[in-house]
Amino acid sequence: MIELTFLEFHEQQYDAQPFCLYVIKNAGKDVLYVGISENDIWERWFAWGGHMTWDSNVIYGESPIGVKIENHLPDSFQWIIQLWTLMDCLAFCREELPNDTSEITIQDLEPIMIRKLSPALNGTYNQKRGNDTTPKSKKEAEREKLLDQMYKEIFDKE
């Protein structure tokens, strides 16, 4: 497993290895998201249909974790992404696995990794979501204010 900043990850400042799982942590080291990719994790993030669109000066999120990162730019450039190989995941999950792990895939390990790490933004497989102590960004606060106003207009009619 390697750990790098999100900006280093985007700039591909790491040696290629058969990484298949990623963990995103905010500045407070809260685990925000755990995900897998059967192909290239960088492409899972930035290629067509990925978590983010990042084209020159345009950066926007396409998924809840992508939006979270977008909302906290530029600070989120320094958030941490961990890149895990299948072997890293097997070692981390050893206690939950049978003796023979030769048939186990990353799809088998993803639910275990999510249960063990309790990320704040994963819903599926997550028995107890972790904390997200990231302070609200200006965008998040404005959106919350707008939604509160819309709610009042719709439901608090007298």
DSSP file (Angstrom, degrees, kcal/mol; ACC not computed):
  #  RESIDUE AA STRUCTURE BP1 BP2  ACC     N-H-->O    O-->H-N    N-H-->O    O-->H-N    TCO  KAPPA ALPHA  PHI   PSI    X-CA   Y-CA   Z-CA
    1    1 A M              0   0    0      0, 0.0     2,-0.3     0, 0.0    83,-0.2   0.000 360.0 360.0 360.0 136.3    0.0    0.0    0.0
    2    2 A I  E     -A   83   0A   0     81,-2.1    81,-2.4     2,-0.0     2,-0.4  -0.881 360.0-151.5-119.7 158.0    1.2    3.5   -0.8
    3    3 A E  E     +A   82   0A   0     -2,-0.3     2,-0.3    79,-0.2    79,-0.2  -0.995  24.8 152.9-130.4 131.7    0.0    6.8    0.4
    4    4 A L  E     -A   81   0A   0     77,-2.2    77,-2.9    -2,-0.4     2,-0.1  -0.950  46.0 -86.3-149.1 167.5    0.1   10.1   -1.5
    5    5 A T  E  >  -A   80   0A   0     -2,-0.3     4,-2.3    75,-0.2    75,-0.2  -0.360  40.3-113.6 -73.3 160.9   -1.7   13.4   -1.7
    6    6 A F  H  > S+     0   0    0     73,-2.1     4,-2.7    70,-0.3    72,-0.2   0.879 118.6  52.6 -63.1 -37.0   -4.6   13.6   -4.0
    7    7 A L  H  > S+     0   0    0     70,-2.4     4,-2.4    72,-0.2    -1,-0.2   0.916 108.3  49.8 -65.4 -42.4   -2.7   16.1   -6.2
    8    8 A E  H  4>S+     0   0    0     69,-0.4     5,-2.8     2,-0.2    -2,-0.2   0.900 111.0  51.0 -61.0 -39.6    0.3   13.7   -6.5
    9    9 A F  H ><5S+     0   0    0     -4,-2.3     3,-1.7     3,-0.2    -2,-0.2   0.946 109.6  48.8 -61.9 -48.4   -2.2   10.9   -7.4
   10   10 A H  H 3<5S+     0   0    0     -4,-2.7    -2,-0.2     1,-0.3    -1,-0.2   0.898 112.0  48.9 -59.0 -39.5   -3.7   13.1  -10.1
   11   11 A E  T 3<5S-     0   0    0     -4,-2.4    -1,-0.3    -5,-0.2    -2,-0.2   0.405 113.0-123.9 -81.1   4.0   -0.3   13.9  -11.5
   12   12 A Q  T < 5 +     0   0    0     -3,-1.7     2,-1.3     1,-0.2    -3,-0.2   0.885  48.8 164.7  55.4  46.1    0.5   10.2  -11.4
   13   13 A Q      < +     0   0    0     -5,-2.8     2,-0.3    -6,-0.1    -1,-0.2  -0.395  45.7  81.5 -89.5  57.8    3.6   10.7   -9.2
   14   14 A Y  S    S-     0   0    0     -2,-1.3     2,-0.3    -5,-0.1     3,-0.0  -0.982  85.1 -97.1-154.9 156.2    3.8    7.0   -8.2
   15   15 A D        -     0   0    0     -2,-0.3     2,-0.2     1,-0.1    -2,-0.1  -0.581  47.3-104.6 -78.7 138.4    5.2    3.8   -9.7
   16   16 A A        +     0   0    0     -2,-0.3    -1,-0.1    -4,-0.1     0, 0.0  -0.425  52.6 157.0 -65.0 131.0    2.7    1.6  -11.6
   17   17 A Q        -     0   0    0     -2,-0.2     2,-2.5    -3,-0.0    -3,-0.0  -0.899  59.1 -84.9-142.7 169.0    1.7   -1.4   -9.6
   18   18 A P        +     0   0    0      0, 0.0    68,-0.6     0, 0.0     2,-0.2  -0.314  61.7 171.4 -78.9  61.5   -1.4   -3.7   -9.8
   19   19 A F  E     +B   85   0A   0     -2,-2.5    22,-0.3    66,-0.2    66,-0.3  -0.472  12.7 164.2 -70.3 140.4   -3.4   -1.4   -7.5
   20   20 A C  E     +     0   0A   0     64,-3.0    17,-2.1     1,-0.3     2,-0.3   0.442  56.3  48.6-137.0  -5.9   -7.0   -2.4   -7.2
   21   21 A L  E     -BC  84  36A   0     63,-1.7    63,-3.2    15,-0.2     2,-0.3  -0.994  59.0-166.2-139.1 144.9   -8.4   -0.6   -4.2
   22   22 A Y  E     -BC  83  35A   0     13,-2.8    13,-2.2    -2,-0.3     2,-0.4  -0.967   6.1-160.4-132.6 150.2   -8.2    3.0   -3.0
   23   23 A V  E     -BC  82  34A   0     59,-1.8    59,-2.8    -2,-0.3     2,-0.5  -0.998   9.8-153.7-129.2 127.9   -9.0    4.8    0.3
   24   24 A I  E     -BC  81  33A   0      9,-2.6     8,-3.1    -2,-0.4     9,-1.2  -0.892  13.6-176.9-105.4 130.7   -9.6    8.5    0.5
   25   25 A K  E     -BC  80  31A   0     55,-3.0    55,-1.9    -2,-0.5     6,-0.2  -0.969  17.4-135.4-125.2 142.9   -8.9   10.4    3.7
   26   26 A N    >   -     0   0    0      4,-1.7     3,-2.0    -2,-0.4    54,-0.2  -0.145  44.5 -82.8 -82.0-174.3   -9.4   14.1    4.5
   27   27 A A  T 3  S+     0   0    0      1,-0.3    -1,-0.1     2,-0.1    -2,-0.0   0.800 132.1  55.4 -62.3 -29.2   -7.0   16.4    6.3
   28   28 A G  T 3  S-     0   0    0      2,-0.1    -1,-0.3     1,-0.0     3,-0.1   0.360 118.2-113.7 -84.3   6.1   -8.2   15.0    9.7
   29   29 A K    <   +     0   0    0     -3,-2.0     2,-0.3     1,-0.3    -2,-0.1   0.627  63.3 153.7  69.0  16.8   -7.4   11.5    8.5
   30   30 A D        -     0   0    0      1,-0.1    -4,-1.7   100,-0.0     2,-0.7  -0.578  51.2-118.9 -69.3 136.1  -11.1   10.5    8.5
   31   31 A V  E     +C   25   0A   0     -2,-0.3    89,-2.1    86,-0.2    -6,-0.2  -0.707  39.8 172.3 -77.5 116.5  -11.7    7.7    6.0
   32   32 A L  E     +     0   0A   0     -8,-3.1    89,-2.7    -2,-0.7     2,-0.3   0.823  56.6   3.6 -94.9 -37.5  -14.2    9.2    3.5
   33   33 A Y  E     -C   24   0A   0     -9,-1.2    -9,-2.6    87,-0.2     2,-0.4  -0.997  47.2-162.7-156.9 143.0  -14.4    6.6    0.8
   34   34 A V  E     +C   23   0A   0     -2,-0.3     2,-0.3   -11,-0.2   -11,-0.2  -0.998  26.8 160.7-125.5 131.1  -13.2    3.1   -0.2
   35   35 A G  E     -C   22   0A   0    -13,-2.2   -13,-2.8    -2,-0.4     2,-0.3  -0.945  23.4-142.1-145.9 167.0  -13.5    2.0   -3.8
   36   36 A I  E     -C   21   0A   0     -2,-0.3     2,-0.3   -15,-0.2   -15,-0.2  -0.846   4.8-164.6-126.8 163.5  -12.1   -0.6   -6.3
   37   37 A S        -     0   0    0    -17,-2.1     4,-0.2    -2,-0.3    69,-0.0  -0.951  14.1-158.5-147.5 131.1  -11.1   -0.7   -9.9
   38   38 A E  S    S+     0   0    0     -2,-0.3     3,-0.1     2,-0.1    -1,-0.1   0.666  91.6  25.2 -79.6 -16.4  -10.6   -3.8  -12.0
   39   39 A N  S    S-     0   0    0      1,-0.2     2,-0.5   -19,-0.1    -2,-0.1   0.366 125.8 -18.0-112.4-115.2   -8.5   -1.8  -14.4
   40   40 A D     >  -     0   0    0      1,-0.1     4,-1.8   -22,-0.0    -1,-0.2  -0.868  46.6-151.3-104.1 125.4   -6.6    1.4  -13.6
   41   41 A I  H  > S+     0   0    0     -2,-0.5     4,-1.5   -22,-0.3     5,-0.2   0.886  97.8  56.8 -62.9 -39.1   -7.5    3.4  -10.5
   42   42 A W  H  > S+     0   0    0      1,-0.2     4,-2.6     2,-0.2     3,-0.4   0.926 108.8  46.9 -59.1 -43.3   -6.4    6.7  -12.1
   43   43 A E  H  > S+     0   0    0      1,-0.2     4,-2.2     2,-0.2    -1,-0.2   0.848 105.0  60.3 -66.6 -33.4   -8.8    6.0  -14.9
   44   44 A R  H  < S+     0   0    0     -4,-1.8     7,-1.1     1,-0.2    -1,-0.2   0.838 114.6  37.6 -60.6 -31.4  -11.5    5.1  -12.4
   45   45 A W  H  < S+     0   0    0     -4,-1.5     7,-2.9    -3,-0.4    -2,-0.2   0.897 133.6  16.5 -84.4 -44.4  -11.1    8.6  -11.1
   46   46 A F  H  < S+     0   0    0     -4,-2.6     8,-0.4     5,-0.2    -3,-0.2   0.502  99.3  89.4-119.9  -6.0  -10.5   10.8  -14.1
   47   47 A A  S >< S-     0   0    0     -4,-2.2     3,-2.3    -5,-0.3     5,-0.2  -0.277  96.5 -52.7 -83.9 178.4  -11.5    8.9  -17.3
   48   48 A W  T 3  S+     0   0    0      1,-0.3    -1,-0.2    -2,-0.1     3,-0.1  -0.262 131.1  12.8 -52.6 128.5  -15.0    9.0  -18.9
   49   49 A G  T 3  S+     0   0    0      1,-0.2    -1,-0.3    -3,-0.1     4,-0.1   0.580 101.1 133.2  79.1  10.7  -17.6    8.1  -16.2
   50   50 A G  S <  S-     0   0    0     -3,-2.3    -5,-0.3     2,-0.2    -1,-0.2  -0.053  75.2 -88.8 -83.2-171.8  -15.1    8.5  -13.4
   51   51 A H  S    S+     0   0    0     -7,-1.1    11,-3.8     1,-0.1    12,-0.8   0.781 105.0  22.9 -69.5 -27.9  -15.4   10.3  -10.0
   52   52 A M  E     -D   61   0B   0     -7,-2.9     2,-0.5     9,-0.3    -2,-0.2  -0.979  60.3-139.5-142.7 150.9  -14.2   13.6  -11.4
   53   53 A T  E     +D   60   0B   0      7,-2.8     7,-2.3    -2,-0.3     2,-0.4  -0.964  27.7 173.2-103.9 124.9  -13.8   15.6  -14.6
   54   54 A W  E     +D   59   0B   0     -2,-0.5     2,-0.5    -8,-0.4     5,-0.2  -0.844   8.2 157.6-137.1  95.1  -10.4   17.4  -14.5
   55   55 A D  E >   -D   58   0B   0      3,-2.7     3,-2.5    -2,-0.4     2,-0.4  -0.930  66.8 -62.8-128.0 105.0   -9.6   19.1  -17.8
   56   56 A S  T 3  S-     0   0    0     -2,-0.5     0, 0.0     1,-0.3     0, 0.0  -0.399 124.8  -7.0  55.0-110.3   -7.1   22.0  -17.6
   57   57 A N  T 3  S+     0   0    0     -2,-0.4     2,-0.6    -3,-0.1    -1,-0.3   0.385 117.1  93.9 -96.1   3.6   -8.8   24.5  -15.3
   58   58 A V  E <   +D   55   0B   0     -3,-2.5    -3,-2.7     2,-0.0     2,-0.4  -0.872  45.6 165.7-102.3 120.0  -12.1   22.7  -15.1
   59   59 A I  E     +D   54   0B   0     -2,-0.6     2,-0.3    -5,-0.2    -5,-0.2  -0.981   6.5 153.4-133.5 120.5  -12.5   20.4  -12.1
   60   60 A Y  E     -D   53   0B   0     -7,-2.3    -7,-2.8    -2,-0.4     2,-0.2  -0.997  38.7-112.9-149.0 150.6  -15.9   19.0  -11.0
   61   61 A G  E     -D   52   0B   0     -2,-0.3    -9,-0.3    -9,-0.2   -10,-0.1  -0.498  18.1-175.8 -82.3 144.9  -17.1   16.0   -9.1
   62   62 A E  S    S+     0   0    0    -11,-3.8   -10,-0.2    -2,-0.2    -1,-0.1   0.342  74.3  33.1-116.1  -0.4  -19.2   13.3  -10.8
   63   63 A S  S  > S-     0   0    0    -12,-0.8     4,-3.1     1,-0.1     5,-0.3  -0.897  97.9 -90.3-146.1 169.7  -19.9   11.2   -7.6
   64   64 A P  H  > S+     0   0    0      0, 0.0     4,-2.1     0, 0.0     5,-0.1   0.904 128.3  43.5 -56.2 -42.2  -20.3   12.0   -3.9
   65   65 A I  H  > S+     0   0    0      2,-0.2     4,-2.2     1,-0.2     5,-0.2   0.884 114.2  51.3 -71.6 -35.4  -16.6   11.6   -3.2
   66   66 A G  H  > S+     0   0    0      2,-0.2     4,-2.6     1,-0.2    -1,-0.2   0.917 111.3  47.1 -63.4 -43.1  -15.7   13.6   -6.3
   67   67 A V  H  X S+     0   0    0     -4,-3.1     4,-3.1     2,-0.2    -2,-0.2   0.892 109.5  54.7 -64.9 -40.0  -18.1   16.4   -5.3
   68   68 A K  H  X S+     0   0    0     -4,-2.1     4,-0.9    -5,-0.3    -2,-0.2   0.929 111.0  44.7 -59.4 -45.8  -16.6   16.3   -1.8
   69   69 A I  H >< S+     0   0    0     -4,-2.2     3,-0.7     1,-0.2     7,-0.3   0.932 113.8  50.0 -64.7 -45.3  -13.2   16.8   -3.2
   70   70 A E  H >< S+     0   0    0     -4,-2.6     3,-1.6     1,-0.2    -2,-0.2   0.927 107.7  53.9 -57.7 -46.1  -14.4   19.6   -5.6
   71   71 A N  H 3< S+     0   0    0     -4,-3.1    68,-0.4     1,-0.3    -1,-0.2   0.715 111.5  45.9 -63.5 -20.4  -16.2   21.4   -2.8
   72   72 A H  T XX S+     0   0    0     -4,-0.9     4,-1.9    -3,-0.7     3,-0.5   0.197  90.0 166.3-112.0  15.8  -13.0   21.5   -0.7
   73   73 A L  T <4  +     0   0    0     -3,-1.6    -3,-0.0     1,-0.3    -4,-0.0  -0.483  58.8  20.7 -67.1 145.3  -10.5   22.6   -3.4
   74   74 A P  T >4 S+     0   0    0      0, 0.0     3,-1.7     0, 0.0     4,-0.4  -0.996 125.7  52.4 -86.5  -6.2   -7.7   23.7   -3.1
   75   75 A D  G X4 S+     0   0    0     -3,-0.5     3,-2.0     1,-0.3    -2,-0.2   0.860 101.2  63.4 -57.6 -36.6   -7.4   22.1    0.4
   76   76 A S  G >< S+     0   0    0     -4,-1.9     3,-1.2    -7,-0.3   -70,-0.3   0.652  82.6  77.9 -68.2 -13.5   -8.5   18.7   -0.9
   77   77 A F  G <  S+     0   0    0     -3,-1.7   -70,-2.4     1,-0.2   -69,-0.4   0.818  97.1  48.5 -58.7 -27.9   -5.4   18.6   -3.1
   78   78 A Q  G <  S+     0   0    0     -3,-2.0    -1,-0.2    -4,-0.4    -2,-0.2   0.425  86.3 112.9 -95.4   0.3   -3.5   17.7    0.1
   79   79 A W  S <  S-     0   0    0     -3,-1.2   -73,-2.1    -4,-0.2     2,-0.4  -0.245  71.8-106.0 -64.5 164.7   -6.0   15.0    1.2
   80   80 A I  E     -AB   5  25A   0    -55,-1.9   -55,-3.0   -75,-0.2     2,-0.4  -0.762  28.4-171.0-102.5 137.7   -4.6   11.4    1.2
   81   81 A I  E     -AB   4  24A   0    -77,-2.9   -77,-2.2    -2,-0.4     2,-0.4  -0.998  10.1-156.9-120.9 130.5   -5.3    8.6   -1.2
   82   82 A Q  E     -AB   3  23A   0    -59,-2.8   -59,-1.8    -2,-0.4     2,-0.5  -0.886   4.0-154.5-102.6 136.8   -4.0    5.2   -0.3
   83   83 A L  E     -AB   2  22A   0    -81,-2.4   -81,-2.1    -2,-0.4     2,-0.4  -0.962  14.6-167.5-113.7 122.5   -3.5    2.7   -3.2
   84   84 A W  E     - B   0  21A   0    -63,-3.2   -64,-3.0    -2,-0.5   -63,-1.7  -0.861  11.7-145.5-114.0 141.3   -3.8   -1.0   -2.3
   85   85 A T  E  >  - B   0  19A   0     -2,-0.4     4,-2.1   -66,-0.3   -66,-0.2  -0.509  36.6-103.7 -89.6 169.4   -2.8   -4.1   -4.2
   86   86 A L  H  > S+     0   0    0    -68,-0.6     4,-2.6     1,-0.2     5,-0.2   0.900 124.5  53.5 -59.1 -40.9   -4.8   -7.3   -3.8
   87   87 A M  H  > S+     0   0    0      2,-0.2     4,-2.2     1,-0.2    -1,-0.2   0.888 106.2  52.2 -64.2 -38.9   -2.0   -8.7   -1.6
   88   88 A D  H  > S+     0   0    0      1,-0.2     4,-2.3     2,-0.2    -1,-0.2   0.933 111.9  46.6 -59.6 -45.6   -2.2   -5.6    0.7
   89   89 A C  H  X S+     0   0    0     -4,-2.1     4,-2.2     1,-0.2    -2,-0.2   0.895 109.8  53.1 -65.8 -41.3   -6.0   -6.2    1.0
   90   90 A L  H  < S+     0   0    0     -4,-2.6     4,-0.3     1,-0.2    -1,-0.2   0.913 111.3  46.7 -60.3 -42.8   -5.5   -9.9    1.7
   91   91 A A  H >< S+     0   0    0     -4,-2.2     3,-0.9     1,-0.2     4,-0.2   0.911 113.0  48.9 -65.3 -42.2   -3.0   -9.2    4.5
   92   92 A F  H 3< S+     0   0    0     -4,-2.3     3,-0.3     1,-0.2    -1,-0.2   0.834 118.7  39.0 -66.7 -33.0   -5.3   -6.5    6.0
   93   93 A C  T >< S+     0   0    0     -4,-2.2     3,-2.0     1,-0.2     4,-0.5   0.276  78.8 120.6-100.2   9.1   -8.3   -8.8    5.9
   94   94 A R  G X   +     0   0    0     -3,-0.9     3,-1.5    -4,-0.3    -1,-0.2   0.807  69.7  56.3 -46.3 -44.1   -6.5  -12.0    6.9
   95   95 A E  G 3  S+     0   0    0     -3,-0.3    -1,-0.3     1,-0.3    -2,-0.1   0.770 109.0  47.1 -64.1 -26.4   -8.6  -12.7   10.0
   96   96 A E  G <  S+     0   0    0     -3,-2.0    -1,-0.3     2,-0.1    -2,-0.2   0.410 102.0  83.2 -93.9   1.4  -11.9  -12.6    8.1
   97   97 A L  S <  S-     0   0    0     -3,-1.5     4,-0.1    -4,-0.5     2,-0.0  -0.701  79.2-109.7-111.1 156.1  -10.7  -15.0    5.3
   98   98 A P        -     0   0    0      0, 0.0    -1,-0.1     0, 0.0    -2,-0.1  -0.264  39.4-104.0 -70.6 169.0  -10.4  -18.7    4.8
   99   99 A N  S    S+     0   0    0      1,-0.1     2,-0.9     2,-0.1    -2,-0.0   0.901 111.5  62.2 -61.9 -41.5   -6.9  -20.3    4.8
  100  100 A D        +     0   0    0      1,-0.1     3,-0.3     2,-0.0    -1,-0.1  -0.780  56.7 163.1 -90.9 108.5   -7.0  -20.8    1.0
  101  101 A T    >   +     0   0    0     -2,-0.9     3,-1.3     1,-0.2    -1,-0.1   0.218  40.9 109.8-106.6  12.9   -7.3  -17.3   -0.5
  102  102 A S  T 3  S+     0   0    0      1,-0.3    -1,-0.2     3,-0.0    -2,-0.0   0.754  82.9  42.9 -64.3 -24.1   -6.2  -18.3   -4.0
  103  103 A E  T 3  S+     0   0    0     -3,-0.3     2,-0.3     2,-0.1    -1,-0.3   0.436  87.4 114.8 -99.3  -1.0   -9.7  -17.8   -5.5
  104  104 A I    <   -     0   0    0     -3,-1.3     2,-0.2     4,-0.1   -14,-0.1  -0.526  45.4-168.4 -79.2 133.9  -10.4  -14.5   -3.7
  105  105 A T     >  -     0   0    0     -2,-0.3     4,-1.5     1,-0.1     3,-0.5  -0.615  39.3-101.3-112.1 172.9  -10.8  -11.4   -5.8
  106  106 A I  H  > S+     0   0    0      1,-0.2     4,-2.2     2,-0.2    -1,-0.1   0.815 122.2  61.4 -65.0 -29.2  -10.9   -7.7   -5.0
  107  107 A Q  H  4 S+     0   0    0      1,-0.2    -1,-0.2     2,-0.2    -3,-0.0   0.857 105.1  48.0 -64.3 -33.7  -14.7   -7.9   -5.4
  108  108 A D  H  > S+     0   0    0     -3,-0.5     4,-0.5     1,-0.2    -1,-0.2   0.837 115.2  45.2 -71.4 -33.8  -14.8  -10.3   -2.5
  109  109 A L  H  X S+     0   0    0     -4,-1.5     4,-2.8     1,-0.2     5,-0.2   0.753  92.8  78.1 -85.3 -25.6  -12.5   -8.1   -0.4
  110  110 A E  H  X S+     0   0    0     -4,-2.2     4,-2.6     1,-0.2     5,-0.2   0.914  94.6  48.3 -54.2 -48.5  -14.2   -4.8   -1.0
  111  111 A P  H  > S+     0   0    0      0, 0.0     4,-2.4     0, 0.0    -1,-0.2   0.894 113.3  48.3 -60.8 -37.1  -17.1   -5.4    1.4
  112  112 A I  H  X S+     0   0    0     -4,-0.5     4,-2.6     2,-0.2    -2,-0.2   0.924 111.3  49.6 -67.4 -43.7  -14.7   -6.5    4.1
  113  113 A M  H  X S+     0   0    0     -4,-2.8     4,-2.5     2,-0.2     5,-0.2   0.906 111.8  49.1 -61.3 -41.8  -12.5   -3.5    3.6
  114  114 A I  H  X S+     0   0    0     -4,-2.6     4,-2.2    -5,-0.2    -2,-0.2   0.926 112.1  48.0 -65.4 -44.0  -15.5   -1.2    3.8
  115  115 A R  H  < S+     0   0    0     -4,-2.4    -2,-0.2    -5,-0.2    -1,-0.2   0.909 115.4  45.2 -62.3 -40.7  -16.7   -2.9    7.0
  116  116 A K  H  < S+     0   0    0     -4,-2.6    -2,-0.2     1,-0.2    -1,-0.2   0.872 121.1  36.7 -71.7 -37.0  -13.2   -2.7    8.6
  117  117 A L  H  < S-     0   0    0     -4,-2.5   -86,-0.2    -5,-0.2    -2,-0.2   0.675  88.0-151.7 -92.7 -18.5  -12.5    1.0    7.6
  118  118 A S     <  -     0   0    0     -4,-2.2    12,-1.0    -5,-0.2   -87,-0.2   0.916  16.9-156.3  47.8  59.6  -16.1    2.4    8.0
  119  119 A P        -     0   0    0      0, 0.0   -87,-0.3     0, 0.0    11,-0.2  -0.318  16.3-130.0 -66.3 149.1  -15.8    5.2    5.4
  120  120 A A  S    S+     0   0    0    -89,-2.1   -88,-0.2    11,-0.3   -87,-0.2   0.802 101.7  39.8 -69.0 -31.0  -18.1    8.1    5.9
  121  121 A L  S    S+     0   0    0    -89,-2.7     2,-0.4   -90,-0.1    -1,-0.2   0.541  89.5  95.4-104.4  -7.5  -19.5    8.2    2.3
  122  122 A N        +     0   0    0    -90,-0.3   -87,-0.0    -3,-0.2   -89,-0.0  -0.718  40.2 173.1 -83.0 130.4  -19.9    4.5    1.4
  123  123 A G    >   +     0   0    0     -2,-0.4     3,-1.2     2,-0.1    -1,-0.2   0.825  55.6  78.5 -99.3 -47.0  -23.4    3.2    2.0
  124  124 A T  T 3  S+     0   0    0      1,-0.2     3,-0.1     3,-0.0   -10,-0.0  -0.410 111.5   1.4 -68.1 137.5  -23.2   -0.3    0.6
  125  125 A Y  T 3  S+     0   0    0      1,-0.2     2,-0.9    -2,-0.1    -1,-0.2   0.371  97.9 128.0  69.5  -2.1  -21.6   -2.9    2.8
  126  126 A N    <   +     0   0    0     -3,-1.2     3,-0.3     1,-0.2    -1,-0.2  -0.742  32.2 176.7 -94.9 106.3  -21.1   -0.3    5.5
  127  127 A Q  S    S+     0   0    0     -2,-0.9     2,-0.3     1,-0.3    -1,-0.2   0.781  79.9  17.8 -77.9 -27.5  -22.4   -1.4    8.9
  128  128 A K  S    S-     0   0    0    -13,-0.1    -1,-0.3    -9,-0.1     2,-0.0  -0.804  81.1-140.6-147.5 100.5  -21.3    1.7   10.8
  129  129 A R        -     0   0    0     -2,-0.3    -9,-0.2    -3,-0.3   -11,-0.1  -0.333  22.2-128.5 -63.0 140.3  -20.4    4.8    8.8
  130  130 A G        -     0   0    0    -12,-1.0     2,-0.2   -11,-0.2    -1,-0.1  -0.176  31.1 -83.4 -79.2 177.9  -17.4    6.6   10.1
  131  131 A N        -     0   0    0      2,-0.0     2,-0.5    -2,-0.0   -11,-0.3  -0.527  25.1-156.7 -83.9 149.0  -17.1   10.3   11.0
  132  132 A D        +     0   0    0     -2,-0.2  -100,-0.0   -12,-0.1    -1,-0.0  -0.904  16.0 173.1-122.8  99.7  -16.5   13.1    8.5
  133  133 A T        +     0   0    0     -2,-0.5    -1,-0.1     2,-0.0     3,-0.0   0.251  30.9 133.6 -92.6  12.9  -15.1   16.0   10.5
  134  134 A T        -     0   0    0      1,-0.1     3,-0.1  -107,-0.0    -2,-0.1  -0.478  63.4-117.4 -61.7 122.9  -14.3   18.0    7.4
  135  135 A P        -     0   0    0      0, 0.0    -1,-0.1     0, 0.0     2,-0.1  -0.319  39.1 -92.1 -59.6 147.6  -15.5   21.5    8.1
  136  136 A K        -     0   0    0      1,-0.1     2,-0.1     4,-0.1   -64,-0.0  -0.373  42.0-132.5 -61.5 135.4  -18.3   22.6    5.7
  137  137 A S     >  -     0   0    0     -3,-0.1     4,-2.6     1,-0.1     5,-0.2  -0.357  25.8-103.6 -79.3 168.6  -16.9   24.4    2.6
  138  138 A K  H  > S+     0   0    0      1,-0.2     4,-2.6   -67,-0.2     5,-0.2   0.913 124.2  51.4 -58.5 -43.2  -18.5   27.6    1.4
  139  139 A K  H  > S+     0   0    0    -68,-0.4     4,-2.5     1,-0.2    -1,-0.2   0.918 110.7  47.6 -60.9 -44.6  -20.2   25.7   -1.4
  140  140 A E  H  > S+     0   0    0    -69,-0.2     4,-2.4     2,-0.2    -1,-0.2   0.906 112.4  48.9 -65.0 -41.1  -21.6   23.1    1.0
  141  141 A A  H  X S+     0   0    0     -4,-2.6     4,-2.2     2,-0.2    -2,-0.2   0.913 112.5  48.0 -65.1 -42.5  -22.9   25.9    3.4
  142  142 A E  H  X S+     0   0    0     -4,-2.6     4,-2.4     2,-0.2    -2,-0.2   0.905 112.5  49.0 -64.3 -41.3  -24.5   27.8    0.5
  143  143 A R  H  X S+     0   0    0     -4,-2.5     4,-2.7     2,-0.2    -2,-0.2   0.914 110.7  50.1 -65.1 -41.9  -26.2   24.6   -0.8
  144  144 A E  H  X S+     0   0    0     -4,-2.4     4,-2.4     2,-0.2    -1,-0.2   0.900 110.8  49.8 -62.4 -40.9  -27.5   23.8    2.7
  145  145 A K  H  X S+     0   0    0     -4,-2.2     4,-2.2     2,-0.2    -2,-0.2   0.920 111.5  48.7 -63.6 -44.2  -28.9   27.3    3.1
  146  146 A L  H  X S+     0   0    0     -4,-2.4     4,-2.6     2,-0.2    -2,-0.2   0.919 112.0  48.5 -61.8 -45.1  -30.6   27.0   -0.4
  147  147 A L  H  X S+     0   0    0     -4,-2.7     4,-2.5     1,-0.2    -1,-0.2   0.891 110.3  51.5 -64.6 -38.8  -32.1   23.6    0.4
  148  148 A D  H  X S+     0   0    0     -4,-2.4     4,-2.2     2,-0.2    -1,-0.2   0.915 111.2  48.3 -61.5 -42.4  -33.3   24.9    3.8
  149  149 A Q  H  X S+     0   0    0     -4,-2.2     4,-2.3     2,-0.2    -2,-0.2   0.921 111.9  48.7 -64.2 -44.9  -35.0   27.8    2.1
  150  150 A M  H  X S+     0   0    0     -4,-2.6     4,-2.0     1,-0.2     5,-0.2   0.908 110.0  52.3 -62.6 -41.8  -36.6   25.6   -0.6
  151  151 A Y  H  X>S+     0   0    0     -4,-2.5     4,-3.2     1,-0.2     5,-0.5   0.929 109.9  48.4 -59.1 -46.2  -37.9   23.3    2.1
  152  152 A K  H  X5S+     0   0    0     -4,-2.2     4,-1.9     1,-0.2    -1,-0.2   0.903 110.6  51.0 -62.2 -42.0  -39.5   26.1    4.0
  153  153 A E  H  <5S+     0   0    0     -4,-2.3    -1,-0.2     1,-0.2    -2,-0.2   0.851 118.5  38.0 -64.0 -35.1  -41.1   27.5    0.8
  154  154 A I  H  <5S+     0   0    0     -4,-2.0     3,-0.3    -5,-0.2    -2,-0.2   0.912 131.5  21.0 -83.3 -45.3  -42.6   24.0    0.0
  155  155 A F  H  <5S+     0   0    0     -4,-3.2    -3,-0.2    -5,-0.2    -2,-0.2   0.650 111.5  64.1-105.9 -17.5  -43.6   22.7    3.4
  156  156 A D     << +     0   0    0     -4,-1.9     2,-0.3    -5,-0.5    -1,-0.2  -0.184  66.4 142.9-104.5  43.0  -43.9   25.6    5.8
  157  157 A K              0   0    0     -3,-0.3    -4,-0.0     1,-0.1    -3,-0.0  -0.616 360.0 360.0 -81.6 140.1  -46.8   27.4    4.0
  158  158 A E              0   0    0     -2,-0.3    -1,-0.1     0, 0.0    -2,-0.0   0.384 360.0 360.0-115.1 360.0  -49.4   29.0    6.3
